[in-house]
Amino acid sequence: METNLPQTTLSCTQCGGELHPDEGQIFLTCPYCSAAVYLDKARVVFHWYLAPTLDETKARGALSRWMAGNQTVKDLDQKARLAGSSFEYFPVWYFKRRLPGGKEEILLEPAAATSVSEIRHVRLPGGDLRKYDSGLDSQSQPPTVPLQAAQSWLAERQIPKEEIIEQALVHIPLFSFKYTYQNSPYTALVEAATGGVFANIFPAKAEAPYQLVGGLAAIIFLCLATFPIIGAIVDGESGAGIGLLVCGGISVLAFPLLFALAAWVAAKV
């Protein structure tokens, strides 16, 4: 991203000191207060990063636990084959929003192109942010999405501009894992500060078998519920009592069978 800023007067977001960036310079440290700032089309915002707490081994462990969880197909952690991994600090636009009741929330939007839009759901507590260090440049992906574009995305989500009380550029630590399952490639991101796993497309559990079991159970018990009604029509109060007994007896037999079927489906899917 190029910015031509020499003729524009820019002030530090923290101390108000005048900044004089070189042409094309987008990352800057204030010479007066040492704040790390980012220059986006003549706008100055704070520039932070989130320090990683996981190395690659621990990140692989987080990925394995996610693969073994309830969202993915059974035994994905054993059947998937890792094809490669990489680490980088990925840029996101950070917005702090003050809701009408006074409560605050953090909103994130990607500041660079990514195939995993779920990255906006990263938990990013303000207290864990650190001043960006130029020593991270070699591992950091530069932002390519302007701040104005991210603000327009918030507007599309019906978030009033007046409720945004703080905005910044944050680089978050991400391990990107490529893996294959049944000859299809997938990508999952592990956020290296909290161990959160994010993926847009992944081998998910099939819903049809669970829906089939649920539908079968509903049909069986709906039919059983008609027995007392039919008995009452045929033989009045006595018939209704007999219908209730039959309904209860069959229900006792049907329940363990349906439970066993559900357990079998859960073990196979």
MOLIN-V746459 format. One record per helix or strand. SS is the DSSP state (h for helix, s for strand). FROM is the first residue (numbers start at 1). TO is the last residue. If there is no record, write none. Layout:
SS,FROM,TO + SS,FROM,TO
This chain:
s,10,11 + s,18,19 + s,27,29 + s,36,40 + s,43,50 + h,56,67 + s,72,72 + h,76,79 + s,81,98 + s,104,110 + h,117,121 + h,126,128 + s,129,131 + h,134,139 + s,140,140 + h,147,156 + h,161,163 + s,164,181 + s,184,191 + s,197,198 + s,204,204 + h,208,268
